[in-house]
Amino acid sequence: MPSSTSATPNSMETCQPIIESDPQLREIKTLLRLRMNGEVSTAMRKSGLDYKVNFGLDAFSIREIAAKYQPDAELAEKLWAENARECKIMATMLYPKDAFTTEKADAWLDQCFLPELTEQLVFNLLQHLPFAASKASEWILKEAENHKTGGYTLALRMLLRKIELPDLKRLQDEAEKDCFSNNFQLAQTATRFLERARYILTGAL
C-alpha cells in the first residue's frame, strides 16, 4: 500500500535530503518533515492551498515547533523567503513584534498569495502591533483588492478585540460597496467586517 507522503509532487519534494547552510533553518525543516502528513497536504492542495511545498501541519503543530525558538527577525525573514507553507506561517510567529514596521507590513501583505497566509499574518502578528488599527483603515481605503482584503481581515480582529478603529463609519461605507465585489475573498471579508461594524455603530454590543 503506497504511503501518504507519495500522494503529491510537493509532498515528494519534502522527502528529499535537506541541504541548508543555516543550522536553525535546517533544524526547523527537519522538524517539519518529521511531522509531515501527506494526506492532509493532498487535501489542502485539492481545496486550493497550492503551495510549492506543504508539509500538511496544522497551526497548533507549527506553533509547537516555533515555541522552540526565540523571536528573531533574521530567522523570520529566512523562513518567510522559503517556498514552504509552514515556514511562511512560522515566520509570522517568530518575527519580533517590536521590530516589525509599517513598511514591512505592506511588503509582507503584498507577498500573501493565498488567503490563509493573509489570515495567519494578521492573527499571529499584525493584530498585536501598535499601528494595527491605523494600518487596517489605510488598507481598506486603498484600491488594490489584496490590500482591502488584508485591511478588512485586520479590522475585524480589531473590532473583536474591542479596539477602536479610526473613522469606523467611513470604513463601513467602503465595506458596503466591497461586499458586492466580484473578488470572492474581498466580498467575504468585507461582509464579515460590515456585520460587526453595524453592531457597534448601532450600539448593539
Stockholm file with secondary structure:
# STOCKHOLM 1.0

chainA/1-205         MPSSTSATPNSMETCQPIIESDPQLREIKTLLRLRMNGEVSTAMRKSGLDYKVNFGLDAFSIREIAAKYQPDAELAEKLWAENARECKIMATMLYPKDAFTTEKADAWLDQCFLPELTEQLVFNLLQHLPFAASKASEWILKEAENHKTGGYTLALRMLLRKIELPDLKRLQDEAEKDCFSNNFQLAQTATRFLERARYILTGAL
#=GR chainA/1-205 SS CCCGGGSSHHHHHHTSCCCCSSHHHHHHHHHHHHTCCHHHHHHHHHTTCCCSBCCCCCHHHHHHHHTTSCCCHHHHHHHHHSSBHHHHHHHHHHSCTTTCCHHHHHHHHHTCCSHHHHHHHHHHTGGGSTTHHHHHHHHHTSSCHHHHHHHHHHHHHHHHTTCCCTTHHHHHHHHHHHTTCSSHHHHHHHHHHHHHHHHHHTTCC
#=GC SS_cons         CCCGGGSSHHHHHHTSCCCCSSHHHHHHHHHHHHTCCHHHHHHHHHTTCCCSBCCCCCHHHHHHHHTTSCCCHHHHHHHHHSSBHHHHHHHHHHSCTTTCCHHHHHHHHHTCCSHHHHHHHHHHTGGGSTTHHHHHHHHHTSSCHHHHHHHHHHHHHHHHTTCCCTTHHHHHHHHHHHTTCSSHHHHHHHHHHHHHHHHHHTTCC
//
